[in-house]
Amino acid sequence: MPGYVLIVDIFGAMLAFAGFSMAFRQRAVRRLIGRPSPPATSIARANNEDDPITYILRIAGIMIMVFGIVMGGMVTLVNLR
C-alpha cells in the first residue's frame, strides 16, 4: 500500500476520534474550548432551557466522525481495487 494511503487513513482516524470526542465526550471538549459544563438535567428540564452547545457538539462531532471514516475508507478501497 502506498504511503499516501496510510497518511490519509491516519488523518481519517484522527478525524473520527475527534468527532467521537465532540459527540460523546462533551465534558472534555468543553474544557478544551473553555466553555462551562452543561447544566444539570433536572434544572434544565425545570426551566425548559436547553444548552445549545450540546446540540452543536453532537451534530458537528457526528459529521466530522463520519467524514473521517468515509474519507479513509474510500481512499483505501479505491487503492485496493
N, C-alpha and C positions, 0 to 999 in steps of 0.2 A: 504494500500500500504506500503511495507517495506521501511525502512529508506534509504537503498542504492539506491532505485529508485528515491527518492526525491533528494538525493545528486547528482546523475547523471543528473537529469533534471535541477537542478540549475547550474551545471557545463556546460551543453549544452546551457542553456540560456545565460550564461556569454560568451561562445564562439560565439554564434550567435550575441550578442551585440557588441563584439569586432570586429568581421568580418564585421558587418554592418558599424561600425565606420570607419574601414580601407577602405572600398569600397566607401562609400558615404559621409563621413565627413572627408575628407582628410586634411583639414587645421588643425584641432585639432590634428590629428595623427602626422602630420609633426612637429607641435610644440612640441609634446611629445617626438619624437625621435630626435629632434634637427636639422631638415632639413629645408632649406629655403622654402618659399611659392612658389607655382607653378608660372611660368612666365605668363604674360598676354597673352590672346589668340591671340590678334592681332599681338603681337611681335613674338610669336612662329610660327604663320602661315606665317608671312612675311619672316622669316629666314629659314623656312622649318625645324625647330627643334622641337622635341617633348621631353617632360620631361619623362625619363624612370621610375622615381619613381612613377609617376601617374599610369602607367600600372602595375607595381609591386604591388602597394597597392590595385588596383582594383582586380587583379587576386587572390592574396593571401587572400584578405578580403572575396571574394565570396566563396573561398574554405573553409576557416575557418567557415564562417557563415553556409554553407550547412552541414559541418561536425558536428557542434554543434546541428543543428536541427535534422539531421538523427540519431545521437547517442542518444540523449534524446528521440526521438520518438520511436526508435526501442526497447530501454530498457523498456519504458512504455508499448508499445504494447505487447511485449513478456510477461511482468508481468501480463497484463490484460487478456490474453487468457485463 
